[in-house]
Amino acid sequence: MSLFKILYLSPVSFIGGAEESLCTLLKFIDRNKFDPLVVLPSKGPLEERLLKNNVRVEIIPWGKFTNLLSRKTLFSIFILPLTLPEIFILFIRLRHFVKKERIDLIHTNGLKCHFIGAILGFLTKVKIVWHIREIYTLPVRSALRVFMALPIGRAEVIAISRAVQNRLGFSSPHVIYNGVDTTRFYPFNPDKDLREELGLASGTKIITMLGILTPWKGQDIFLEAIAMLKTRFPDLAGLIVGKELYTGIGHKGYLAYLKSKVKKLGIENQVRFLGFRDDIPYIINSSLAIVHASLKPEPFGRVLIEAMACGKVVLAAKGGAVEEIVRDRVDGLIVEKGNPDALAQAIGTLIEDEAVDKDMGMEGRQRIEELFTAELMTKNIERFYLKFAESQKSSTGR
Ligand code: UDP
């Protein structure tokens, strides 16, 4: 039997939660049945990770104007006409590629790609899967719905959480939770000392926040909580891991803002900015707990399942999919979002009661093994693909 060939479209080449989930899927997917191929707009860390896992990658650039498009800025309206020739060329290249590679299914992994994929599917008569990983605002939801209603947009939809599904309002998207690679994320005693690397005293208790640096992730709330705990716990340090990935209008300058806030709060000795790291399991295992402080409802929050897989307590801000993943006071502490007092209190509880910390960590690991493994996610997605493979077989006799 010939392999079922799937083209994955990613709108970015860096690694955030959506891309980490894609890498995990493609590491675990059954290569005896499926042949994955990823198209990226440029070279970058995502390409490197995929190649390491023997996944074929093709770079098809989107063009300089198309890259500037951001649904958050008015600027996009002025840029739009300039992007039209580039978009035309992009579709010619993608269409040619789909035909040449005899692609059976197109799986899209981000908003711009959902639109591109829908049109590409129409042009090539290949089926589309939208993997929806965000909680979209009303105009975007309406645009997606309009696309779905048109003959070009006949996509099947996977939502990464019920929070995402509920806000979509489409007929029946499947919910398939993201999974974590438990061979990478598991509890271990690191063989090097992160404190030493960061110039922190050996007994320092580390609390860490991971993820892109952007205002809605709430890194500034974390800083305020650290400042509140400075006197009570002089041996506490807060790490901020990740970098500013979106540098378009309205995004730039958050790191500089966070650094000035650290100065203003007088917590230079308590806080370290680590930038982007590719050794997250080591960082999690060197930490006492992982903080999630998003100010908007979180569509999923991979950092939660990664921390729980390492047996660490998560201190998470209420909203979105957080309560689908974390059980308050069982495997983590859920706090009101945007409230540094509540976060500081939760960190304090954790530091003062190490037994709570151990029990919750174990509960969290167990929950991951039951519901959020890479194997489970992959099996569910494969089952979803097989529906297409079956119908393809009966219509083409392949
Ligand atoms: N991450 C990483 N290096 C960093 C910071 C974060 O590899 O320096 C990864 C992290 O391990 C997680 C992802 O980025 O897999 C963040 O995913 P999440 O869903 O929490 O947030 P997103 O950024 O997608 O909103």
Residues whose N, C-alpha, C, O or C-beta is under 5 A from the ligand:
A	BS01	UDP	I15 G16 G17 A18 E20 L210 G211 I212 V241 G242 G275 F276 R277 I280 G301 R302 V303
